Amino acid sequence: MPLFGSRKNLPKPLCDEHGPCKALAGISVFEVRDRLRLLVTPTRGLGPDPMARQIDDELSVVLCVNGGKRGGTTEALSIAEHAADQWSVSRAELWERAFANLATEQLNRQSFNATNGDVLYAVNGTGVWPGAAQALRLENALGGVELPHGALVTLPTSNAFCAAPIRSSSSLNAIRFMIDLSKQLQANDPAPLTSSIFWYRDGWLENLNVGDNGMMRPSARFRELANRLPAT
């Protein structure tokens, strides 16, 4: 699974350079298993040595611990590579547990039927943890929807995503509508996430490089899929 793949070697800072390390040191292995989470966040805001997987040049998925409420909001304690050994748990298990724990979060899911038979979903988190990372478990987040061809996905804010399962070539017409919907969802958000359109497939997100005009520069893998899709 791409989420648990290899990472780049980054310089290792001292723990006193990394704020969350002190807080993480006080969390036992028994606690941390249930508090591990994934967070989709801008890559530019990450410090050195993060346990993170890049989605594209703009966004990364970060391994975090739910630090509980602080100042009225939930604190996300990002785990640095140099701090991960303190629980004597393999890195793969940390990632897998964080992924599994997303299933415990509460979601609000709305669906909209298109005239061509497709369905567009708008999903946001209603619990304590931001909901955008739920797009990494899209089949479950959409209520058990099968996605043999994947789905078009937007991540307008840290707490929301939109998804349109790909059923046929006509499903790709949802791109323009999804761009407009994402802009609406971002309008009142103080820190919007991204306006990009992604292809969800096999548990990961691939940027389709869609411009404001709706034209895209996708990968060869996506073009191959698009060429195999039925017309309607």
N, C-alpha and C positions, 0 to 999 in steps of 0.2 A: 504494500500500500504506500503511495507516495508520501503520506504524512510521516511515516516512520523511517524514511530513507536516510541517506548519508547527509552530512552537513559540511559546510566549509570550516576550515580551521581558522578560528579567530583568536586574537590575542587575549590572554587571561588576565583580568585585572585583579587587584587585591580586594578582599571582601569589604574593606572599609570604603572602597570606591563604589560599591553597589548597594544602594539603600535597602532593598528588600531582604538582603542576606541575614541581617540580624533578626528580623521578624520570622523568617523561615526556620532559623536555628531553634526557635522555641516551639516548633510544631513537630509532634511525634510522628513516626511512620504510620501509626494506626489512624491518626487524624488526617494526615496528608492524603491518604488513599481516597478518602471521600471528598476532599476539598480540591482535588486537582481539576482544572478546567482548561479549555482552549479559548483564546481570544484572538479575533482578527483585528489588526491594528496597523497603522502606517509604519512602514519599515524605517522611515527616517527618524522616528521617535524612540527607537530601540537603543539601549546602551550597548556597550561591548559585551561579548561573550553570552548572548542570549540563547536559550533553548528555543529556537524558532525555525520555521520552514517558510521560505519565500514563495508567495503565490505568483507575484510578478515584481516589477521594479518598484511598485508603489506599496503593496501590501504584504504582510507576513502573518502566519499563524504562530502564536506564542504560547508556550506552556506556562501556565500560571497556577497559583494557589488562591482560592477564595479567601481573602483576608478578613472577611466580615465587614460590618458597617463601620465607616469612619467619616465623620462630618456629614452624615446623612446619605452617603453613597457607598456602594460596595467597593472595597479596595482589592485590586488585582495585583498580587505579588508575583512578578515575573521571576522565573527560576533561571539562574545563570548556570552555564555548564559547570563552572568550578564549584557550585554549591549542590549539585545533583547527587553526589556520592554520599551525602550525610545520612540518607535513609537506607542505604544498602539495597536499593531497588534498581534494577536495570533501567536504562533509559527507555528502551522499547516498552517496558511495562508502565513507566510513568506516562508515556504518550498514549498508550492503549487505555489506561485507566481514565485519563483526562477525557479522551474521546467518549468512552462509555458513560462517564458522569454527565455528559451533556443531556442524556436521556432523562435525567431527573429534573431538568428545568421546565418551567411552564411556558407554553407558547399560545399566542393568539393567531389563528389561521383563518384567512378569508380567501374565498375563491370566486373567480369571475369567468363566466362562460363566453367564449368567443363564437362568432357566427359560423366559423369553419369547424366547430367541434372541439377546439382546443380549450384548455383551462389555464388561466393565469392565477397564481397564488401570491398573496402578500402575507408575510409572516413576521411577527415581532415577538420579542421576549416579554413576558409579563411577570417574571420572577425577579430575583436579585442579580442575575448574571446577564450580560448583554447577549442578544440573540443571533447576531450575524454568523457566529461560528456554527450554528445549526445547519447552515448550508452545506457543511461537510458531511452531514448524515441526511442528505436531502430526502431519500425515499421515506425514511421514518418521520422526518420533520413535516412532510406533506401528508402524513397519515397513512403510510403504507402504499404509496403510489409506485407502480413499476415504471422504471425509466430505462428501457432497453437501448435507447439512443441518447440518453442523458437529458439535459435540460439547459435552457438559457437562464442565466442567473444574474441579478444585480445585487450589489451590496451598498445601498445608498447611505446607511448609517450603521453605527456599531451595534444597534439593537434590532435591525430589520434587514430582511432580504425579500426579493421578488423572484419568482421562478415560473418558467413556462416549459413544461415537458415537451420534448421534441417528438412529434408523432409523424410528421410528413414535411415535405418541402415548404408547404404553406405555413408551418409553425414558425418558420424564420421571419415571417412578417410581423411577429410580435416585437421585434427588436425596437422599432420606432416607438411603439406604445410604451415599452419598458423604459426607454430613455426618458420619455416625458413623465412617466409615473415616478421614476427615481428622483427627478428634479423636484417634483411636488413634495415627496417625502423628505428631501433635504432642506426644503425652504425654511423650516422653523428649527432646524438642528444646528446648534452652535459649532459642532465639529463634524460635518459630513464626512463620510468615509471615502467613497469613490463613485465616479459616474461611469465606470467601465462596465462592459457586458462580458460575462464569462460563460464558458461551457462547462457544466458539471458532468463528469463522467468518471466512474470507478473511484468515487470517494475523493476527488480532487477538483480544483477549479483551474481552468485555462483561459487566459485573457484572449478574447477574439479580436482585439484591436479595432473596435468599432468607432468610427468618427461621428461627429455631430450630425452628419448627413445620412447616417445609417449604413454607410458602406463599411465593410470590414476587410481586414487582412489576416485571415485565420491561418492556423497551422495546416500542414499537409494532412495531418490526421483528421482534422475537422472537415477539410474539403473532401476527403475520401468518404467520410460519413455522409455529407450533404449530397454527394453524387449518387449514393445508394438509396436515399430516402424516396418513398412513393410521393407522387405529386400532391395527393390530397388524402 
